[in-house]
């Protein structure tokens, strides 16, 4: 019963990852553009010696951390409210409203923000209308930070909500019966219990930011090259598949380190 | 934890703001699709469905739509078969390496999409397979499988196996049990999983970028048009069409499956 799906997975997916690793050690003939099937470390040494790639990797990491932190800060009070305070019907309605953008077309959501932030978009128009100073966010890193946070927010809310829901109300009652204030209860009882949910959400926000090239291309400015863009440029525009493959291994390595740290923090045990 | 009325009120207000933040942009994009002007802005002065007609008459949009539908249906069919088989295998039997298999299945979603896309492209390149609709389908089926698996395994966990055992004890052949007991039991989970898989495939752009070659699926057409900054009112209509096609099956799937297996991967379990 398991044989056909496992064969598919091994032949298609695992074999492709191996192909990616092998390709990362090939190179491209700069005249003909053909791939030279000979073992070389050139791609990796280029990534680690040219400072431009260091900058790209650092920029991507900073954005991933910023977006993850922003989404966690927004998701925590929201998930707490729907899990522990809201009445059943409000909870169901709010959950449905979170699932809607989680599944709604990615491109539609990015395009919406182009219409909001561009120079004659909804936001500057509104500011002109009411006489506020105009925020020129179009094609900036700030715009990218807002849009990424928007795009991945539901991925953070859902696991945190799940974690809150699993905490029995009696724990909170016991804490307050023993004289703890609500801030103390949150910090010492609730937060440690829902931390695995936050880490689970952060795996999504981190991985999704790391692999995106569309939002930086459409929302970001001239100085917004991410790892995803470098991969896209090499593979699609530059015709240098081996170099793109080497870059992809940088993002795999970052995700692997992140997952390892998450696991060391005990986040997987509670999932 | 006793919260004052003030803090409850503040939390409620914050939560309403979060919902507005999540839904506002979607509302903007839907409204703009009906704006008659070439350059969209609020308030909308003249309403029209003109841009939908323009988009639907555009041969490039039509061929992209057709390719997306074909690839989506084929990927969904493969994902339904393979995803259901894995769910049964993992649920029914305990065996060495079971956890490894569950973990492996999540990889296409846990790793950045660009990695999956580029890995597939590298494999097609090494094996000299030309990029075509088939390479798109292979890529989509691989990550859609996880969605079907999640839905079916969630259903299997909630239903007892005693019905299936009773059926065979009473002398039903395996095919009869499958047709009369197992499939009706799984029906809504399969429909929900299939709808979610199709929606995921229909909207996918990152993996597709690396597996489509020269041809355009609908999301690739949208991406290209936005990048060039051309035909924007038409893009708007197409984007809303895709939005409806991704949201409608989700709403239906949520109703028939009461929300089980609903996160885009199995991370929540």
Interface residues (C-beta under 8 A of the other chain):
Chain A: X1 X2 X4 X5 X6 X8 X9 X12 X13 X14 X15 X16 X17 X19 X20 X22 X23 X35 X74 X77 X78 X80 X81 X82 X84 X85 X86 X94 X95 X96 X97 X98 X99 X100 X101 X102 X103 X104 X105 X106 X107 X108 X109 X111 X112 X113 X114 X115 X116 X120 X121 X122 X125 X126 X150 X153 X154 X155 X158 X159 X162 X172 X173 X175 X176 X182 X185 X186 X190 X200 X203 X204 X207 X208 X210 X211 X212 X213 X214 X217 X218 X228 X231 X232 X235 X236 X241 X244 X245 X248 X251 X252 X255 X259 X271
Chain B: X1 X2 X3 X7 X8 X11 X12 X14 X15 X18 X19 X21 X22 X23 X25 X26 X28 X29 X32 X39 X40 X41 X42 X78 X81 X82 X83 X85 X86 X88 X89 X90 X92 X101 X104 X105 X107 X108 X110 X111 X112 X113 X114 X115 X116 X118 X119 X120 X121 X122 X123 X125 X126 X127 X138 X141 X142 X145 X196 X199 X203 X205 X206 X209 X210 X219 X222 X223 X226 X227 X235 X236 X239 X240 X242 X243 X245 X246 X247 X250 X251 X254 X259 X262 X263 X264 X267 X268 X269
